[in-house]
């Protein structure tokens, strides 16, 4: 593990330092949006949004190849698919259909992935979708880093300005509505923000595992936090520990870093949850 | 009769969840200063009636007016306490923060999203009102069931409502806390109209001025006229009427026969 930190100190190793920065800035998103996802109990919704992103990526790759649209970036397709699936679930999984929300989530999850694979089948040539599925923090570009910093800024400003309103809605939505809050508007805005976060974070840990980083650090923080803001701060900390730990282990052991980061986050969660368990219970 | 607009006025109301009628032909008028309890069996439509008054549900037929306007427009004047069982017990929030959500409408409008000082003062005053002033910074999920009820009542009081709606305020609290709670409500009733849902008719009948019986249909009884026949009508089954004929009241020691007189305290235990 020490060779990772030695390499980090090497002035020629700009690349590794950028990777570390990506990890730390991602932790801000994981911590804050993750806290929202956990306290609103929408982790499966976030999972559906992330998997449906493959549909958007597949469509863009197909359009790009078949119609030679060089300017198209898979990121656009991913964003569109994420926002669309979040909108579909929010629109059709609420109200009288609320009891069927999990069906809507499962359907969006599966259809999104299926559409992505169909498009890739239709596209001439071979594509390796592993980097989308499992992500690779080492491939994150300078542009991605800037996007992640911009996202962090938007998230921090939004949650700072509307902190009390978000707390009220997360704690008791019905009561917040009765006090005259525009609950549906905030729900859609927060869902949109969650969808954008999922898309950018896919670059770091991939479609399959983004849900883990949106839930594990925040769930670990929930073991100790007394307020929503405290939970966000702690979640950022736990996420940073998992990412720095995961990066250094994968660097030393020469293993892909996404899965190691997830395992680190998971081990931290299960270890602390076991410590925290009430010993007077059977 | 006074010309004052009634606090709640319901005319010919029908409500059903898809094909399942819940409330039929409801007419109800609640005047200012009333302290009434909604009673009735499970599935009789108690909470539905409350949600209609709050404007969370739309009536199928008929009209509901609250303070002479629509329920949605009247919401600012209503304080509401839901059943706390529906809240996430793990949610990280302090007692003061919970009560402050009652004043979320005053949360900063500009770039600064914080509460004005007056809101915090109101929240603390509301906590003092329900005897929870010492718990301001406590974690909400560390409180007992009865303490949580009190905090949620403080949240409803925080916005200085003219009408207070309480859904099962006495569920899962012990008899002594229940008695304290009713004393608090009687005191608050001097300032506001109160409507509460309870399934414990016997206990509630000491405190409230009238009982609104909800079992698909709605009937109002002044508490002085509750007797076995009426109770059978409401609950529609066989019930044990447990005599509370050993009572110490302000007027000394007294004995009642539940089946003869007016104004006998009753406890209900459903058999069916």
HADDOCK unambig.tbl for C-alpha pairs under 7 A between the chains (distance, minus, plus):
assign (segid A and resid 39 and name CA) (segid B and resid 91 and name CA) 6.64 0.50 0.50
assign (segid A and resid 161 and name CA) (segid B and resid 111 and name CA) 6.52 0.50 0.50
assign (segid A and resid 161 and name CA) (segid B and resid 112 and name CA) 6.10 0.50 0.50
assign (segid A and resid 161 and name CA) (segid B and resid 113 and name CA) 4.74 0.50 0.50
assign (segid A and resid 162 and name CA) (segid B and resid 113 and name CA) 5.76 0.50 0.50
assign (segid A and resid 165 and name CA) (segid B and resid 104 and name CA) 6.73 0.50 0.50
assign (segid A and resid 168 and name CA) (segid B and resid 101 and name CA) 5.50 0.50 0.50
assign (segid A and resid 171 and name CA) (segid B and resid 91 and name CA) 6.79 0.50 0.50
assign (segid A and resid 172 and name CA) (segid B and resid 87 and name CA) 6.71 0.50 0.50
assign (segid A and resid 178 and name CA) (segid B and resid 75 and name CA) 6.26 0.50 0.50
assign (segid A and resid 179 and name CA) (segid B and resid 76 and name CA) 6.64 0.50 0.50
assign (segid A and resid 179 and name CA) (segid B and resid 102 and name CA) 6.97 0.50 0.50
assign (segid A and resid 179 and name CA) (segid B and resid 104 and name CA) 6.84 0.50 0.50
assign (segid A and resid 179 and name CA) (segid B and resid 105 and name CA) 6.26 0.50 0.50
assign (segid A and resid 180 and name CA) (segid B and resid 105 and name CA) 6.64 0.50 0.50
assign (segid A and resid 225 and name CA) (segid B and resid 92 and name CA) 6.20 0.50 0.50
assign (segid A and resid 226 and name CA) (segid B and resid 92 and name CA) 4.75 0.50 0.50
assign (segid A and resid 226 and name CA) (segid B and resid 93 and name CA) 5.86 0.50 0.50
assign (segid A and resid 226 and name CA) (segid B and resid 94 and name CA) 6.88 0.50 0.50
assign (segid A and resid 226 and name CA) (segid B and resid 139 and name CA) 6.33 0.50 0.50
assign (segid A and resid 227 and name CA) (segid B and resid 92 and name CA) 4.60 0.50 0.50
assign (segid A and resid 227 and name CA) (segid B and resid 93 and name CA) 4.71 0.50 0.50
assign (segid A and resid 227 and name CA) (segid B and resid 94 and name CA) 6.62 0.50 0.50
assign (segid A and resid 228 and name CA) (segid B and resid 92 and name CA) 5.70 0.50 0.50
assign (segid A and resid 228 and name CA) (segid B and resid 93 and name CA) 6.64 0.50 0.50
